[in-house]
Amino acid sequence: MHIFAILKRPVITEKATDMQDQGKYTFEVAPQATKLQIKEAVEKAFDVRVVKVNTMNVHQKRKRFGPRVTRRRSIKKAIVTVAPGNTITIFEGV
């Protein structure tokens, strides 16, 4: 898989922002991507050294709009821990 096919977008939430102080960054990734592919994609895209990759599948939630019930999409998230001293600048100073 290509780097830009693996990393879809960064996840910007309050919890993800707090984890940046510990050197952990959260991304939405392709559902079929492995931890090794995610590690290589982050290292090439942001020129950092990745120490650890944790992944999780976030299942779809149901949402009601009156009598109609819809479902949101399922995603795969990856929490990437970078080596001390490395940072990913895409999250900084927005």
N, CA, C and O atoms as a DFTB+ gen file, in Angstrom:
376 C
 N C O
     1  1       0.841      -1.200       0.000
     2  2       0.000       0.000       0.000
     3  2       0.876       1.251       0.000
     4  3       1.990       1.248       0.524
     5  1       0.360       2.295      -0.586
     6  2       1.055       3.572      -0.637
     7  2       0.879       4.302       0.701
     8  3      -0.108       4.079       1.402
     9  1       1.827       5.167       1.055
    10  2       1.789       5.899       2.326
    11  2       0.490       6.667       2.497
    12  3      -0.125       6.635       3.563
    13  1       0.078       7.354       1.449
    14  2      -1.109       8.190       1.572
    15  2      -2.392       7.365       1.531
    16  3      -3.466       7.880       1.844
    17  1      -2.297       6.097       1.151
    18  2      -3.451       5.211       1.232
    19  2      -3.584       4.630       2.637
    20  3      -4.679       4.244       3.046
    21  1      -2.492       4.567       3.370
    22  2      -2.524       4.026       4.731
    23  2      -2.999       5.083       5.713
    24  3      -3.936       4.840       6.474
    25  1      -2.368       6.252       5.711
    26  2      -2.745       7.325       6.634
    27  2      -3.849       8.163       5.998
    28  3      -3.622       8.835       4.992
    29  1      -5.039       8.123       6.584
    30  2      -6.154       8.873       6.013
    31  2      -6.205      10.303       6.534
    32  3      -6.257      11.251       5.751
    33  1      -6.189      10.458       7.871
    34  2      -6.246      11.798       8.448
    35  2      -5.848      11.722       9.914
    36  3      -5.978      10.666      10.533
    37  1      -5.367      12.824      10.480
    38  2      -5.097      12.840      11.917
    39  2      -6.409      12.980      12.682
    40  3      -7.359      13.592      12.195
    41  1      -6.452      12.417      13.867
    42  2      -7.623      12.531      14.730
    43  2      -7.346      13.648      15.724
    44  3      -6.415      13.558      16.525
    45  1      -8.153      14.701      15.671
    46  2      -7.970      15.853      16.548
    47  2      -9.128      15.870      17.548
    48  3     -10.215      16.363      17.244
    49  1      -8.885      15.337      18.721
    50  2      -9.854      15.377      19.812
    51  2      -9.129      15.877      21.055
    52  3      -7.908      16.030      21.057
    53  1      -9.889      16.126      22.099
    54  2      -9.274      16.614      23.327
    55  2      -8.320      15.575      23.924
    56  3      -7.225      15.910      24.375
    57  1      -8.747      14.323      23.920
    58  2      -7.907      13.263      24.459
    59  2      -6.644      13.069      23.620
    60  3      -5.557      12.883      24.167
    61  1      -6.784      13.111      22.291
    62  2      -5.629      12.950      21.408
    63  2      -4.653      14.109      21.569
    64  3      -3.440      13.913      21.492
    65  1      -5.172      15.313      21.792
    66  2      -4.316      16.474      21.991
    67  2      -3.541      16.367      23.304
    68  3      -2.374      16.755      23.364
    69  1      -4.174      15.849      24.348
    70  2      -3.483      15.663      25.626
    71  2      -2.379      14.614      25.530
    72  3      -1.370      14.723      26.226
    73  1      -2.546      13.609      24.690
    74  2      -1.541      12.551      24.556
    75  2      -0.304      13.021      23.805
    76  3       0.732      12.357      23.861
    77  1      -0.383      14.145      23.104
    78  2       0.770      14.645      22.363
    79  2       1.920      15.033      23.284
    80  3       3.080      14.998      22.873
    81  1       1.609      15.405      24.529
    82  2       2.665      15.728      25.489
    83  2       3.514      14.506      25.815
    84  3       4.675      14.643      26.199
    85  1       2.941      13.311      25.666
    86  2       3.657      12.061      25.924
    87  2       4.310      11.512      24.654
    88  3       4.935      10.452      24.692
    89  1       4.171      12.224      23.526
    90  2       4.761      11.789      22.273
    91  2       3.888      10.795      21.525
    92  3       4.391      10.012      20.720
    93  1       2.564      10.818      21.786
    94  2       1.636       9.896      21.126
    95  2       0.729      10.694      20.193
    96  3       0.157      11.710      20.586
    97  1       0.605      10.224      18.959
    98  2      -0.206      10.891      17.952
    99  2      -1.210       9.902      17.386
   100  3      -0.898       8.725      17.204
   101  1      -2.423      10.384      17.107
   102  2      -3.513       9.510      16.681
   103  2      -3.874       9.788      15.223
   104  3      -4.007      10.941      14.813
   105  1      -4.029       8.709      14.446
   106  2      -4.385       8.803      13.039
   107  2      -5.530       7.851      12.736
   108  3      -5.662       6.794      13.352
   109  1      -6.362       8.251      11.763
   110  2      -7.305       7.306      11.174
   111  2      -6.564       6.640      10.030
   112  3      -5.970       7.318       9.192
   113  1      -6.596       5.305       9.990
   114  2      -5.833       4.558       8.995
   115  2      -6.747       3.643       8.193
   116  3      -7.913       3.455       8.542
   117  1      -6.215       3.081       7.124
   118  2      -6.964       2.138       6.294
   119  2      -7.269       0.880       7.101
   120  3      -6.424       0.427       7.874
   121  1      -8.458       0.311       6.936
   122  2      -8.842      -0.864       7.735
   123  2      -7.933      -2.076       7.537
   124  3      -7.784      -2.874       8.462
   125  1      -7.324      -2.240       6.368
   126  2      -6.482      -3.405       6.107
   127  2      -5.007      -3.163       6.429
   128  3      -4.187      -4.055       6.215
   129  1      -4.650      -1.986       6.935
   130  2      -3.249      -1.657       7.226
   131  2      -2.766      -2.392       8.474
   132  3      -3.496      -2.511       9.459
   133  1      -1.533      -2.880       8.421
   134  2      -0.932      -3.553       9.570
   135  2      -0.109      -2.548      10.383
   136  3       0.136      -1.425       9.943
   137  1       0.306      -2.971      11.559
   138  2       1.103      -2.091      12.415
   139  2       2.439      -1.741      11.763
   140  3       2.897      -0.603      11.867
   141  1       3.056      -2.689      11.105
   142  2       4.334      -2.437      10.441
   143  2       4.168      -1.440       9.298
   144  3       5.009      -0.558       9.125
   145  1       3.103      -1.567       8.522
   146  2       2.847      -0.619       7.436
   147  2       2.577       0.777       7.979
   148  3       3.030       1.764       7.399
   149  1       1.842       0.872       9.090
   150  2       1.551       2.173       9.708
   151  2       2.841       2.804      10.206
   152  3       3.058       4.002      10.019
   153  1       3.696       2.014      10.837
   154  2       4.983       2.519      11.333
   155  2       5.828       3.078      10.196
   156  3       6.359       4.183      10.306
   157  1       5.958       2.326       9.106
   158  2       6.763       2.774       7.972
   159  2       6.176       4.022       7.323
   160  3       6.921       4.906       6.898
   161  1       4.848       4.105       7.242
   162  2       4.202       5.264       6.631
   163  2       4.429       6.529       7.449
   164  3       4.692       7.590       6.882
   165  1       4.331       6.434       8.768
   166  2       4.540       7.608       9.626
   167  2       6.001       8.033       9.590
   168  3       6.296       9.228       9.542
   169  1       6.920       7.072       9.614
   170  2       8.344       7.409       9.571
   171  2       8.722       8.104       8.264
   172  3       9.499       9.059       8.277
   173  1       8.185       7.640       7.141
   174  2       8.504       8.263       5.859
   175  2       7.812       9.608       5.682
   176  3       8.409      10.546       5.154
   177  1       6.565       9.711       6.118
   178  2       5.796      10.933       5.886
   179  2       6.254      12.085       6.772
   180  3       6.255      13.234       6.329
   181  1       6.643      11.801       8.021
   182  2       6.952      12.874       8.964
   183  2       8.400      12.898       9.419
   184  3       8.768      13.756      10.221
   185  1       9.242      11.980       8.932
   186  2      10.666      11.925       9.256
   187  2      10.898      11.862      10.767
   188  3      11.656      12.656      11.323
   189  1      10.236      10.910      11.418
   190  2      10.398      10.667      12.854
   191  2      10.690       9.185      13.055
   192  3      10.517       8.382      12.138
   193  1      11.132       8.829      14.253
   194  2      11.359       7.427      14.600
   195  2      10.195       6.951      15.448
   196  3       9.922       7.522      16.504
   197  1       9.512       5.922      15.004
   198  2       8.345       5.391      15.710
   199  2       8.801       4.272      16.639
   200  3       9.519       3.360      16.229
   201  1       8.371       4.356      17.902
   202  2       8.737       3.359      18.898
   203  2       7.658       2.296      19.012
   204  3       7.967       1.113      19.154
   205  1       6.381       2.708      18.950
   206  2       5.286       1.776      19.209
   207  2       4.052       2.195      18.424
   208  3       3.819       3.385      18.209
   209  1       3.258       1.208      17.993
   210  2       1.999       1.462      17.297
   211  2       0.906       0.625      17.944
   212  3       1.020      -0.598      18.024
   213  1      -0.142       1.275      18.399
   214  2      -1.324       0.589      18.921
   215  2      -2.479       0.856      17.966
   216  3      -2.683       1.993      17.542
   217  1      -3.235      -0.184      17.624
   218  2      -4.364      -0.012      16.718
   219  2      -5.650      -0.458      17.389
   220  3      -5.639      -1.277      18.307
   221  1      -6.757       0.095      16.916
   222  2      -8.074      -0.310      17.411
   223  2      -9.108      -0.073      16.327
   224  3      -9.006       0.866      15.538
   225  1     -10.103      -0.943      16.304
   226  2     -11.222      -0.788      15.394
   227  2     -12.363      -0.121      16.152
   228  3     -12.821      -0.631      17.174
   229  1     -12.814       1.016      15.648
   230  2     -13.922       1.741      16.261
   231  2     -15.168       1.367      15.461
   232  3     -15.301       1.734      14.294
   233  1     -16.068       0.638      16.097
   234  2     -17.238       0.131      15.398
   235  2     -18.274       1.226      15.183
   236  3     -18.282       2.243      15.877
   237  1     -19.138       0.998      14.216
   238  2     -20.143       1.985      13.848
   239  2     -21.157       2.173      14.966
   240  3     -21.470       1.237      15.701
   241  1     -21.666       3.398      15.084
   242  2     -22.683       3.728      16.062
   243  2     -23.998       3.971      15.345
   244  3     -24.017       4.408      14.195
   245  1     -25.080       3.690      16.020
   246  2     -26.391       3.979      15.445
   247  2     -26.844       5.359      15.891
   248  3     -26.621       5.758      17.034
   249  1     -27.466       6.065      14.999
   250  2     -27.938       7.429      15.263
   251  2     -29.401       7.504      14.830
   252  3     -29.758       7.030      13.751
   253  1     -30.238       8.096      15.665
   254  2     -31.667       8.190      15.340
   255  2     -32.020       9.607      14.913
   256  3     -31.601      10.585      15.532
   257  1     -32.788       9.692      13.858
   258  2     -33.375      10.949      13.397
   259  2     -34.879      10.720      13.327
   260  3     -35.420      10.439      12.257
   261  1     -35.551      10.842      14.465
   262  2     -36.976      10.532      14.514
   263  2     -37.167       9.030      14.349
   264  3     -36.533       8.243      15.051
   265  1     -38.043       8.627      13.417
   266  2     -38.268       7.185      13.229
   267  2     -37.171       6.505      12.415
   268  3     -37.102       5.277      12.376
   269  1     -36.323       7.280      11.773
   270  2     -35.285       6.723      10.899
   271  2     -34.003       6.461      11.694
   272  3     -33.547       7.315      12.454
   273  1     -33.438       5.286      11.511
   274  2     -32.194       4.913      12.189
   275  2     -31.110       4.756      11.128
   276  3     -31.280       4.013      10.162
   277  1     -29.994       5.461      11.316
   278  2     -28.863       5.345      10.400
   279  2     -27.644       4.878      11.180
   280  3     -27.652       4.861      12.411
   281  1     -26.604       4.500      10.459
   282  2     -25.362       4.072      11.098
   283  2     -24.216       4.915      10.585
   284  3     -24.158       5.267       9.407
   285  1     -23.314       5.229      11.479
   286  2     -22.092       5.915      11.080
   287  2     -21.072       4.879      10.643
   288  3     -21.239       3.693      10.930
   289  1     -20.034       5.297       9.965
   290  2     -19.063       4.355       9.426
   291  2     -18.093       3.862      10.500
   292  3     -17.821       4.565      11.473
   293  1     -17.589       2.675      10.315
   294  2     -16.566       2.117      11.184
   295  2     -15.206       2.602      10.703
   296  3     -14.993       2.769       9.503
   297  1     -14.285       2.828      11.638
   298  2     -12.943       3.263      11.285
   299  2     -11.910       2.452      12.065
   300  3     -12.235       1.776      13.041
   301  1     -10.672       2.535      11.616
   302  2      -9.551       1.961      12.340
   303  2      -8.654       3.105      12.767
   304  3      -8.268       3.935      11.944
   305  1      -8.318       3.157      14.052
   306  2      -7.451       4.204      14.590
   307  2      -6.114       3.606      14.974
   308  3      -6.020       2.443      15.367
   309  1      -5.081       4.424      14.854
   310  2      -3.739       4.019      15.267
   311  2      -3.170       5.105      16.164
   312  3      -3.181       6.284      15.812
   313  1      -2.670       4.695      17.335
   314  2      -1.970       5.610      18.235
   315  2      -0.487       5.299      18.085
   316  3      -0.032       4.203      18.413
   317  1       0.257       6.276      17.587
   318  2       1.668       6.098      17.258
   319  2       2.509       6.824      18.304
   320  3       2.331       8.022      18.526
   321  1       3.421       6.105      18.942
   322  2       4.347       6.687      19.906
   323  2       5.677       6.926      19.214
   324  3       6.276       6.001      18.666
   325  1       6.139       8.178      19.240
   326  2       7.415       8.514      18.602
   327  2       8.518       8.553      19.648
   328  3       8.242       8.657      20.843
   329  1       9.752       8.471      19.207
   330  2      10.908       8.472      20.094
   331  2      11.011       9.815      20.821
   332  3      10.590      10.839      20.284
   333  1      11.563       9.821      22.030
   334  2      11.729      11.088      22.750
   335  2      12.556      12.079      21.934
   336  3      13.581      11.724      21.351
   337  1      12.096      13.315      21.905
   338  2      12.774      14.356      21.133
   339  2      12.197      14.561      19.744
   340  3      12.450      15.594      19.124
   341  1      11.433      13.612      19.244
   342  2      10.780      13.737      17.941
   343  2       9.366      14.277      18.112
   344  3       8.680      13.941      19.077
   345  1       8.935      15.112      17.178
   346  2       7.564      15.601      17.174
   347  2       7.047      15.607      15.743
   348  3       7.817      15.643      14.784
   349  1       5.736      15.572      15.623
   350  2       5.088      15.685      14.324
   351  2       4.499      17.078      14.253
   352  3       3.614      17.415      15.039
   353  1       4.970      17.887      13.330
   354  2       4.627      19.297      13.311
   355  2       3.240      19.585      12.750
   356  3       2.755      20.708      12.886
   357  1       2.595      18.619      12.132
   358  2       1.258      18.847      11.574
   359  2       0.261      19.145      12.694
   360  3      -0.755      19.795      12.447
   361  1       0.527      18.683      13.922
   362  2      -0.369      18.900      15.041
   363  2      -0.071      20.187      15.802
   364  3      -0.878      20.616      16.626
   365  1       1.056      20.795      15.543
   366  2       1.506      21.940      16.339
   367  2       0.976      23.255      15.798
   368  3       0.884      23.439      14.585
   369  1       0.628      24.168      16.687
   370  2       0.354      25.561      16.380
   371  2      -0.702      25.851      15.322
   372  3      -0.459      26.630      14.401
   373  1      -1.852      25.241      15.445
   374  2      -2.920      25.514      14.474
   375  2      -3.661      26.761      14.872
   376  3      -4.599      27.167      14.186
